[in-house]
Amino acid sequence: MFKVIRILACISKNNALGKANKLLYNIPEDMNRFKKLTTGHTIIMGRRTYESLPHGALPNRRNIVLSRTIREYEGCEVYSSLNEALKHSKGDVYIIGGASVYHEAMTKCDELLLTIVDDIYPDADTFFPDYTEWKLAGKEEHKKSESNSHAFAFCKYIK
């Protein structure tokens, strides 16, 4: 079956992605979009991203965790590399973090689905890789979130 590999992330205008293994923004619209896009599909994440999830494996998805220590995680498959995980994946795949997995996946994925927040987050400790060579294929602007004071846009980039 044909496989489309997508990166899914929420970043600031300066590519800030996280701080202390936590997301920078709590945007309900972004969380709803994430759930709608990934439900019924395979999601691939690094060990630290998995460990940051409040309730473990995300329901109604095939959860794959990348870990060099090859531990077991309830409700997940564990592979030691992104290449190995992709080899065992079928259908659409969503790469959901963290930063090192995003960096590695940039050469393997077909689309970037980014929520870009109209903000500069100066003290972030994790950043999304440079994507300036990607082409903007669609943009949906939003003024402000219900619970966040920043405007944001859902953006789709292709190679």
Secondary structure, DSSP 8 states (H G I E B T S, - for coil): ----EEEEEEEETT-EEEETTEES---HHHHHHHHHHHTTSEEEEEHHHHHHSTTSS-TTSEEEEE-TT----TTEEEESSHHHHHHT--S-EEE---HHHHHHHTTT-SEEEEEEES---TT-SEE----TTSEEEEEEEES--SS-SS-EEEEEEE-
